[in-house]
């Protein structure tokens, strides 16, 4: 059931006031288009990540997981915002007026972060439109090759979708001097040729290929497969490019979740305190804000931790100790300026490493716990070890770091990958199943070097299946 006319007018007035307050605080978000939608639409957008995105069974699975949690009262999405310019934000039908006020203030914080954080600087601000175009291209391929064939290929590609290089500061690569892809005798024309980002055979005489492809280890597995997998059709390379494009769009969100939610929570609290809330609304706001930003022993709450760190930074730069004044030259009164600087330049890894203090670890009860029977026991109290454990869990967004070492291993076009082992072994069953998907894309033997229980190990997948051997 949608909002009544009276509620709509009240909400619009509140939105104008919230925008005015946010701007007076120095926030500078993208223009935002708000829309009130039913829960089914909210969870569809939450599952797909973008309106109009291509269909796949994994998106449907995510939708039903979100819907089930909502139906059983275990979780409720209060808002969803799309990082575009202008930004699109969706409010759920059934939210109270106060909930919508909080959500609007929270969304403005997100949009300010999207606009100014350096890690979002290269994201596609028209991604909603791009996603719709991508979906149409995939539907065309389903018509041309069959839905089953396209879905199977998407299964393989989506299993490694996060293995892209979104490092904003990586050095420019030298142009490829060679490729493992053999030029085709005839180029096949499609209605989407002008949209494909493929390496076409050059008209001039090809240069001598490099001795090794890649010349240096590559962390963007999808890009390497798109350019160098020997036997893929054009439509398959295009799907690799589509999945990679969308993965790069989502990647900064994964690398700044604590900061982003902390920044939005920091501002929604300050903004709502500036509004003329009646007693009932203030009580409702306090209860809702407390639920959203309460610490948790089972997991790290990004709303709670992120906001607490921003508040601590502002306090410490506003009221520096004598030691900080002498050591860092802090004069005081610089807190607001500092948090805007941090918002612009940091990612979660540097945010936690540089600004999570011993006092915050104690205040937020960030000790490491372990469940033993019915009791929860603390297993680590050293705050520096706790900080390092959190940082380690955030490196590469918590996923294994995989490098492409050689695309012509043993001179037989074998694909040699290396897991950058950082103290945590791979799940071998999962790794072997993923290698099978990579083998299906590459079309040749695939090798993965890793460490298992302290011993260097080589996983191999070929047409016969998976094998494992120790590396001497």
C-alpha positions as CSV (number, residue, x, y, z in Angstrom):
1,X,0.0,0.0,0.0
2,X,1.5,3.3,-1.1
3,X,1.7,6.6,0.8
4,X,-1.4,8.7,1.2
5,X,-1.5,12.2,-0.4
6,X,-1.0,13.8,3.0
7,X,1.9,11.5,3.9
8,X,3.5,12.2,0.5
9,X,3.3,16.0,1.0
10,X,4.8,15.6,4.5
11,X,7.6,13.5,3.2
12,X,8.4,15.9,0.4
13,X,8.6,18.8,2.9
14,X,10.9,16.7,5.1
15,X,13.1,15.9,2.2
16,X,13.6,19.5,1.3
17,X,14.5,20.3,4.9
18,X,16.9,17.4,5.1
19,X,18.6,18.4,1.9
20,X,19.0,22.0,3.2
21,X,20.5,20.8,6.5
22,X,22.9,18.4,4.7
23,X,24.1,21.1,2.4
24,X,24.7,23.4,5.4
25,X,26.9,20.8,6.9
26,X,29.1,20.8,3.8
27,X,27.8,17.6,2.1
28,X,27.8,17.7,-1.6
29,X,25.9,14.7,-3.0
30,X,24.8,13.9,-6.5
31,X,21.2,15.0,-7.3
32,X,19.0,12.2,-6.0
33,X,15.7,10.8,-7.4
34,X,13.7,9.1,-4.7
35,X,10.9,6.6,-5.3
36,X,8.7,4.7,-2.9
37,X,8.3,1.1,-4.0
38,X,6.7,-2.1,-2.6
39,X,8.9,-4.7,-0.8
40,X,9.0,-7.0,-3.8
41,X,10.6,-4.4,-6.0
42,X,13.0,-3.4,-3.2
43,X,14.2,-7.0,-2.8
44,X,14.5,-7.5,-6.5
45,X,16.8,-4.5,-6.8
46,X,18.7,-5.7,-3.7
47,X,19.2,-9.1,-5.3
48,X,20.2,-7.9,-8.8
49,X,22.2,-4.9,-7.6
50,X,20.9,-2.7,-10.4
51,X,17.5,-2.2,-12.1
52,X,17.3,-4.0,-15.5
53,X,20.4,-6.1,-14.9
54,X,20.7,-9.4,-16.9
55,X,18.8,-12.5,-15.6
56,X,20.6,-15.3,-13.9
57,X,19.6,-18.0,-11.4
58,X,22.0,-16.6,-8.8
59,X,20.1,-13.3,-8.7
60,X,16.8,-15.2,-8.2
61,X,18.4,-17.2,-5.4
62,X,19.5,-13.9,-3.7
63,X,16.0,-12.5,-4.1
64,X,14.3,-15.4,-2.3
65,X,16.9,-15.3,0.5
66,X,16.2,-11.6,1.1
67,X,12.4,-12.1,0.8
68,X,12.4,-15.0,3.2
69,X,14.4,-13.1,5.8
70,X,11.9,-10.2,5.4
71,X,8.9,-12.5,5.7
72,X,10.2,-14.0,8.9
73,X,11.1,-10.6,10.3
74,X,14.8,-11.4,10.4
75,X,15.9,-8.5,8.1
76,X,14.4,-5.5,6.5
77,X,15.9,-3.3,3.8
78,X,14.9,0.3,4.7
79,X,16.5,1.8,1.6
80,X,18.5,1.1,-1.5
81,X,20.6,3.7,-3.4
82,X,22.2,3.3,-6.8
83,X,25.6,5.0,-7.4
84,X,24.8,7.0,-10.6
85,X,24.5,10.7,-11.5
86,X,21.8,11.5,-10.8
87,X,21.5,8.9,-8.1
88,X,18.4,6.8,-7.6
89,X,17.2,5.8,-4.2
90,X,14.2,3.6,-3.3
91,X,12.2,3.8,-0.1
92,X,10.1,0.9,1.0
93,X,6.3,1.1,1.2
94,X,5.3,0.7,4.8
95,X,8.1,2.7,6.3
96,X,6.9,5.3,8.8
97,X,7.5,8.9,8.1
98,X,10.3,9.0,10.6
99,X,11.9,5.9,9.0
100,X,11.8,7.7,5.7
101,X,13.3,10.8,7.1
102,X,16.2,8.8,8.5
103,X,16.6,6.9,5.2
104,X,16.7,10.1,3.2
105,X,19.4,11.6,5.4
106,X,21.3,8.3,5.2
107,X,21.1,8.2,1.4
108,X,22.4,11.7,1.1
109,X,25.5,10.6,3.1
110,X,26.0,7.7,0.7
111,X,25.7,9.9,-2.3
112,X,28.2,12.4,-1.0
113,X,30.6,9.5,-0.4
114,X,30.0,8.1,-3.9
115,X,30.7,11.5,-5.4
116,X,33.9,12.3,-3.5
117,X,35.7,9.2,-2.4
118,X,38.7,8.6,-4.7
119,X,38.0,4.9,-5.2
120,X,34.7,5.7,-6.9
121,X,36.3,8.2,-9.2
122,X,36.5,5.9,-12.2
123,X,33.1,4.2,-11.8
124,X,30.5,4.4,-14.6
125,X,28.0,7.0,-13.4
126,X,25.5,5.8,-16.1
127,X,25.6,2.2,-15.0
128,X,21.8,1.8,-14.7
129,X,21.5,2.5,-18.4
130,X,24.6,0.4,-19.2
131,X,23.2,-2.6,-17.3
132,X,20.0,-2.5,-19.4
133,X,22.1,-2.4,-22.6
134,X,24.1,-5.3,-21.3
135,X,21.0,-7.3,-20.5
136,X,19.7,-6.7,-24.0
137,X,22.9,-8.0,-25.5
138,X,22.8,-11.2,-23.4
139,X,19.1,-11.7,-24.4
140,X,20.2,-11.5,-28.0
141,X,22.9,-14.1,-27.4
142,X,20.3,-16.4,-25.8
143,X,18.1,-16.1,-28.9
144,X,21.1,-16.7,-31.2
145,X,22.8,-19.6,-29.3
146,X,20.1,-20.9,-26.8
147,X,19.4,-19.8,-23.2
148,X,21.0,-23.0,-21.8
149,X,24.3,-22.4,-23.6
150,X,24.5,-18.8,-22.5
151,X,23.5,-19.5,-18.9
152,X,26.1,-22.3,-18.7
153,X,28.8,-19.8,-19.8
154,X,27.6,-17.2,-17.3
155,X,27.8,-19.9,-14.6
156,X,31.5,-20.3,-15.4
157,X,32.2,-16.6,-15.6
158,X,30.3,-15.5,-12.5
159,X,32.2,-18.1,-10.4
160,X,35.3,-15.8,-10.9
161,X,33.4,-12.4,-11.3
162,X,35.2,-10.8,-8.3
163,X,38.7,-11.4,-9.7
164,X,39.1,-8.1,-11.4
165,X,41.7,-5.4,-10.7
166,X,39.9,-2.3,-9.5
167,X,43.2,-0.7,-8.1
168,X,42.8,2.9,-8.9
169,X,46.5,3.6,-8.6
170,X,47.9,0.7,-10.6
171,X,50.5,1.6,-13.1
172,X,49.6,1.8,-16.8
173,X,50.2,-1.4,-18.6
174,X,52.4,-1.6,-21.6
175,X,50.6,-2.6,-24.8
176,X,50.3,-6.3,-25.4
177,X,53.0,-7.4,-27.8
178,X,51.4,-10.7,-28.5
179,X,48.3,-12.7,-27.9
180,X,47.3,-16.3,-27.5
181,X,44.2,-15.7,-29.5
182,X,44.6,-16.7,-33.1
183,X,43.0,-14.3,-35.7
184,X,39.8,-15.8,-37.3
185,X,39.6,-16.1,-41.0
186,X,36.3,-14.1,-41.1
187,X,34.9,-11.5,-38.8
188,X,31.2,-12.2,-37.9
189,X,29.0,-9.2,-37.8
190,X,26.4,-8.7,-35.0
191,X,24.1,-5.8,-34.2
192,X,26.4,-5.1,-31.2
193,X,29.7,-5.0,-32.9
194,X,30.2,-1.3,-32.1
195,X,29.6,-2.1,-28.4
196,X,32.1,-5.0,-28.1
197,X,35.4,-4.3,-26.4
198,X,37.4,-6.9,-28.3
199,X,40.9,-7.1,-29.6
200,X,40.5,-7.2,-33.4
201,X,43.3,-8.5,-35.6
202,X,45.4,-5.5,-36.7
203,X,45.6,-4.8,-40.5
204,X,49.3,-4.2,-40.3
205,X,51.9,-6.9,-40.0
206,X,51.8,-8.3,-36.4
207,X,54.8,-7.7,-34.2
208,X,56.8,-10.5,-32.8
209,X,55.0,-11.9,-29.7
210,X,56.5,-11.5,-26.3
211,X,58.3,-14.5,-24.8
212,X,55.8,-14.5,-21.9
213,X,52.1,-13.7,-21.7
214,X,51.5,-11.8,-19.5
215,X,54.9,-10.1,-19.3
216,X,54.2,-9.4,-15.6
217,X,51.7,-11.2,-13.2
218,X,48.2,-10.0,-13.7
219,X,45.5,-9.7,-11.0
220,X,42.6,-9.1,-13.5
221,X,41.7,-12.7,-14.4
222,X,38.5,-11.7,-16.3
223,X,40.4,-9.3,-18.5
224,X,43.1,-11.8,-19.2
225,X,40.6,-14.5,-20.2
226,X,38.6,-12.0,-22.3
227,X,41.8,-11.1,-24.3
228,X,43.7,-14.3,-24.4
229,X,41.4,-17.4,-24.0
230,X,42.3,-19.3,-27.3
231,X,39.0,-20.6,-28.6
232,X,36.2,-18.3,-27.4
233,X,33.6,-16.9,-29.7
234,X,33.0,-13.2,-29.9
235,X,29.8,-13.4,-27.9
236,X,31.6,-15.2,-25.1
237,X,34.3,-12.6,-25.0
238,X,31.6,-9.9,-24.9
239,X,29.9,-11.7,-21.9
240,X,33.3,-11.8,-20.1
241,X,33.5,-8.0,-20.8
242,X,30.0,-7.4,-19.5
243,X,30.6,-9.3,-16.2
244,X,33.9,-7.5,-15.8
245,X,32.4,-4.1,-16.4
246,X,29.7,-4.7,-13.8
247,X,32.2,-6.2,-11.3
248,X,34.4,-3.1,-11.6
249,X,31.3,-1.0,-10.9
250,X,30.6,-2.9,-7.7
251,X,34.2,-3.3,-6.5
252,X,34.6,0.1,-4.8
253,X,31.5,-0.5,-2.8
254,X,33.0,-3.8,-1.5
255,X,36.3,-2.0,-0.6
256,X,34.7,0.9,1.3
257,X,31.6,-0.7,3.0
258,X,32.7,0.2,6.6
259,X,33.6,3.8,5.6
260,X,30.5,4.3,3.4
261,X,28.0,3.0,6.0
262,X,29.8,4.8,8.8
263,X,29.8,8.1,6.9
264,X,26.0,7.8,6.1
265,X,25.2,6.9,9.7
266,X,27.4,9.7,11.1
267,X,25.4,12.2,9.0
268,X,21.9,10.8,9.4
269,X,22.3,11.2,13.2
270,X,23.5,14.8,13.0
271,X,20.9,15.8,10.3
272,X,17.9,14.3,12.2
273,X,19.0,16.1,15.4
274,X,18.5,19.4,13.5
275,X,14.9,18.6,12.5
276,X,11.9,19.6,14.5
277,X,11.0,16.1,15.6
278,X,8.1,15.6,18.1
279,X,8.6,13.5,21.2
280,X,7.2,10.3,19.5
281,X,9.5,10.7,16.5
282,X,12.5,11.4,18.6
283,X,11.9,8.2,20.6
284,X,11.4,6.2,17.4
285,X,14.5,7.7,15.9
286,X,16.6,6.8,19.0
287,X,15.4,3.2,19.0
288,X,15.9,2.8,15.2
289,X,19.4,4.4,15.3
290,X,20.4,2.2,18.2
291,X,19.3,-1.0,16.4
292,X,21.1,0.0,13.2
293,X,24.4,1.0,14.9
294,X,24.7,-1.4,17.8
295,X,27.9,-3.5,18.3
296,X,27.8,-7.2,17.6
297,X,29.9,-10.1,18.9
298,X,29.1,-12.3,16.0
299,X,30.2,-10.0,13.2
300,X,31.6,-6.5,12.5
301,X,28.8,-4.0,12.2
302,X,30.0,-1.5,9.5
303,X,27.4,1.1,10.6
304,X,28.6,1.0,14.2
305,X,32.3,0.7,13.6
306,X,32.5,3.2,10.7
307,X,30.5,5.9,12.6
308,X,32.5,5.4,15.8
309,X,35.8,5.9,13.9
310,X,34.6,9.1,12.2
311,X,33.3,10.5,15.5
312,X,36.6,9.6,17.2
313,X,38.6,11.3,14.3
314,X,36.6,14.4,14.6
315,X,37.0,14.5,18.4
316,X,40.8,13.9,18.3
317,X,41.4,16.6,15.7
318,X,39.1,19.0,17.4
319,X,40.6,18.5,20.9
320,X,44.2,17.0,20.4
321,X,46.2,15.9,23.4
322,X,49.4,17.7,24.2
323,X,51.3,14.8,22.8
324,X,49.4,15.0,19.5
325,X,49.9,18.8,19.3
326,X,53.7,18.3,19.7
327,X,54.0,15.2,17.6
328,X,51.7,16.0,14.7
329,X,51.3,19.7,15.0
330,X,47.6,19.6,15.5
331,X,46.1,22.9,16.5
332,X,42.6,21.8,17.4
333,X,39.3,22.7,15.8
334,X,40.2,20.7,12.6
335,X,37.9,17.7,13.2
336,X,35.3,18.4,10.5
337,X,38.0,19.2,7.9
338,X,39.8,16.0,8.8
339,X,36.8,13.7,8.4
340,X,36.0,15.1,5.0
341,X,39.6,14.5,4.0
342,X,39.4,10.9,5.3
343,X,36.1,10.4,3.4
344,X,37.8,11.4,0.2
345,X,41.1,9.5,0.3
346,X,40.8,6.3,2.3
347,X,39.5,2.8,1.7
348,X,38.4,0.4,4.5
349,X,41.9,-1.2,4.8
350,X,43.6,2.2,5.4
351,X,40.7,3.5,7.4
352,X,41.0,0.7,9.9
353,X,44.8,0.5,9.9
354,X,45.2,4.3,10.4
355,X,42.3,5.2,12.7
356,X,41.1,2.2,14.7
357,X,42.6,2.9,18.2
358,X,43.0,0.8,21.3
359,X,40.2,2.8,23.0
360,X,37.8,2.1,20.1
361,X,38.5,-1.6,20.2
362,X,37.7,-1.6,23.9
363,X,34.6,0.7,23.6
364,X,33.2,-1.3,20.6
365,X,34.0,-4.7,22.2
366,X,35.9,-5.8,19.1
367,X,37.6,-8.6,20.8
368,X,37.9,-11.9,18.9
369,X,35.4,-14.5,20.2
370,X,34.9,-18.2,19.8
371,X,31.8,-20.3,20.5
372,X,32.5,-23.1,23.0
373,X,29.4,-25.0,23.7
374,X,26.8,-22.6,25.0
375,X,29.4,-20.0,26.0
376,X,31.1,-17.3,24.0
377,X,34.7,-16.9,25.1
378,X,37.3,-14.2,24.2
379,X,40.3,-15.6,22.4
380,X,42.2,-12.4,21.6
381,X,42.4,-9.1,23.6
382,X,45.6,-7.6,22.0
383,X,44.1,-4.6,20.2
384,X,46.9,-4.4,17.6
385,X,46.4,-8.1,16.7
386,X,42.7,-7.5,16.5
387,X,43.2,-4.5,14.2
388,X,45.5,-6.5,12.0
389,X,43.0,-9.4,11.8
390,X,40.3,-7.0,10.7
391,X,42.6,-5.4,8.1
392,X,43.6,-8.9,6.8
393,X,40.0,-9.8,6.4
394,X,39.4,-6.7,4.3
395,X,42.4,-7.1,1.9
396,X,41.1,-8.0,-1.6
397,X,37.6,-7.5,-0.2
398,X,38.0,-10.8,1.8
399,X,38.5,-13.0,-1.3
400,X,41.7,-14.9,-2.3
401,X,44.1,-12.9,-4.3
402,X,44.9,-14.8,-7.5
403,X,47.5,-13.8,-10.1
404,X,47.9,-14.9,-13.7
405,X,51.5,-16.0,-14.0
406,X,51.7,-17.6,-17.4
407,X,49.3,-18.1,-20.3
408,X,51.5,-20.5,-22.1
409,X,52.7,-22.8,-19.4
410,X,55.0,-25.6,-20.6
411,X,54.6,-24.3,-24.1
412,X,51.2,-25.9,-24.4
413,X,49.0,-22.9,-23.7
414,X,48.4,-24.0,-20.1
415,X,47.1,-21.3,-17.8
416,X,49.3,-21.0,-14.6
417,X,47.7,-19.1,-11.7
418,X,49.2,-18.4,-8.3
419,X,47.4,-17.8,-5.0
420,X,49.0,-15.1,-3.0
421,X,48.8,-17.0,0.3
422,X,48.3,-14.7,3.3
423,X,48.0,-17.2,6.1
424,X,44.6,-18.7,5.2
425,X,44.4,-21.9,3.1
426,X,41.9,-22.2,0.3
427,X,38.9,-24.3,0.6
428,X,40.2,-27.1,-1.7
429,X,36.8,-28.4,-2.7
430,X,35.6,-24.9,-3.7
431,X,39.0,-24.2,-5.5
432,X,38.8,-27.4,-7.5
433,X,35.2,-26.7,-8.7
434,X,36.2,-23.1,-9.6
435,X,39.2,-24.4,-11.6
436,X,36.9,-26.6,-13.6
437,X,34.9,-23.5,-14.6
438,X,38.1,-21.7,-15.5
439,X,39.2,-24.7,-17.6
440,X,35.9,-24.6,-19.4
441,X,36.6,-21.0,-20.4
442,X,40.3,-21.4,-21.1
443,X,39.9,-24.6,-23.0
444,X,43.4,-25.9,-21.9
445,X,44.9,-27.2,-18.7
446,X,44.7,-24.8,-15.7
447,X,47.2,-24.8,-12.8
448,X,46.9,-23.1,-9.5
449,X,49.9,-22.8,-7.1
450,X,48.9,-22.4,-3.5
451,X,49.9,-23.4,0.0
452,X,48.1,-26.2,1.9
453,X,48.9,-26.8,5.5
454,X,52.2,-25.1,5.1
455,X,53.3,-27.0,2.0
456,X,53.5,-25.5,-1.5
457,X,50.9,-27.3,-3.6
458,X,49.9,-27.3,-7.3
459,X,46.3,-27.9,-8.2
460,X,45.7,-28.9,-11.8
461,X,42.5,-29.2,-13.9
462,X,42.5,-30.7,-17.4
463,X,40.1,-32.8,-19.5
464,X,40.6,-35.8,-17.2
465,X,39.6,-33.9,-14.1
466,X,41.4,-32.4,-11.0
467,X,44.8,-33.5,-9.6
468,X,46.9,-32.2,-6.7
469,X,50.6,-32.5,-6.2
470,X,53.3,-31.0,-3.9
471,X,55.8,-28.6,-5.3
472,X,59.4,-29.4,-4.4
